[in-house]
Amino acid sequence: MTEASPEDKLAYLKAQKQRNLFIGLALAAFVIIVFFVSMSRMAQGLKHDNADIAASASAES
């Protein structure tokens, strides 16, 4: 086997760092999207629950 030159090693490490940065940013974006989707769905559920409570309270009166 031939040994890679120092320039090849540096180019490989630079490309690896760029890939790792991209993967990290993509993962962070996914987590943020999941967080906001979850928050919006929970907020819709709370509004729906409050509407049900108000409707049952007015039906009892």
C-alpha positions, 0 to 999 in steps of 0.5 A: 500500500502507498502512504497518502501525502500530507496534502492528501491527508489535509484535504481529507480532513478538511472534507471530513470536517465539512461533512461533519458540520453539515450533518450537525447543522442538518440534525440541529435543523431537524430537532428545531423543526420537530420542536416547533411542530410539537409545540404547535400541535400541543397548542392546538390540543389545548385550544381544543380542550378549552373549547370542549370545557367551555361547551360542556360548562355552557351545556350544564347551565 
